[in-house]
Amino acid sequence: MEVLSRNNGKHIRGIKKQLYELDGVQEYWIADLPNRVIEVYILENKRFILHSYCLEKEK
């Protein structure tokens, strides 16, 4: 799981995601703290596709 902040979004969603695809990582989770979202990607045909998306419910 990668934790996204305001400063590392391009690195996490770009370079790191591509490296994990190339390495054959089967599942990739991103915790987007600024937006209170968790994204789960799965590897299909050597590319990550968004499998699920969970948004924190407002109180």
Contact map, one row per residue, 1 for C-alpha under 8 A:
11100000000000000000000000011110000000000000000000000000000
11110000000100000000000000011110000000000000000000000000000
11111000000000000000000000000111100000000000000000000000000
01111111100100000000000000000111110000000000000000000000000
00111111100000000000000000000001110000000000000000000000000
00011111100000000000000000000000010000000000000000000000000
00011111100000000000000000000000000000000000000000000000000
00011111111100000000000000000000000000000000000000000000000
00011111111111000000000000000000000000000000000000000000000
00000001111111100000000000000000000000000000000000000000000
00000001111111110000000000000000000000000000000000000000000
01010001111111111000000000000000000000000000000000000000000
00000000111111111000000000000000000000000000000000000000000
00000000111111111100000000000000000000000000000000000000000
00000000011111111110000000000000000000000000000000000000000
00000000001111111111000000000000000000000000000000000000000
00000000000111111111100000010000000000000000000000000000000
00000000000001111111110000000000000000000000000000000000000
00000000000000111111111000000000000000000000000000000000000
00000000000000011111111110010000000000000000000000000000000
00000000000000001111111110000000000000000010011100000000000
00000000000000000111111110000000000000000000010000000000000
00000000000000000011111110000000000000000000000000000000000
00000000000000000001111111000000000000000010010000000000000
00000000000000000001111111110000000000000010000000000000000
00000000000000000000000111110000000000000110000000000000000
00000000000000000000000011111000000000011110000100000000000
11000000000000001001000011111100000000011100000100000000000
11000000000000000000000000111110000001111000000000000000000
11110000000000000000000000011111000001110000000000000000000
11110000000000000000000000001111100111100000000000000000000
00111000000000000000000000000111111111100000000000000000000
00111000000000000000000000000011111110000000000000000000000
00011100000000000000000000000001111100000000000000000000000
00000000000000000000000000000001111110000000000000000000000
00000000000000000000000000000011111111000000000000000011000
00000000000000000000000000000011101111100000000000001111000
00000000000000000000000000001111000111110000000000001110000
00000000000000000000000000001111000011111000000001111100000
00000000000000000000000000111100000001111100000001111000000
00000000000000000000000000111000000000111110000111110000000
00000000000000000000000001110000000000011111000111100000000
00000000000000000000100111100000000000001111111110000000000
00000000000000000000000000000000000000000111111110000000000
00000000000000000000000000000000000000000011111000000000000
00000000000000000000110100000000000000000011111100000000000
00000000000000000000100000000000000000000011111110000000000
00000000000000000000100000110000000000001111011111000000000
00000000000000000000000000000000000000001111001111100000000
00000000000000000000000000000000000000111100000111111000000
00000000000000000000000000000000000000111100000011111000000
00000000000000000000000000000000000000111000000001111100000
00000000000000000000000000000000000011110000000001111110000
00000000000000000000000000000000000011100000000000011111000
00000000000000000000000000000000000111000000000000001111100
00000000000000000000000000000000000110000000000000000111110
00000000000000000000000000000000000000000000000000000011111
00000000000000000000000000000000000000000000000000000001111
00000000000000000000000000000000000000000000000000000000111
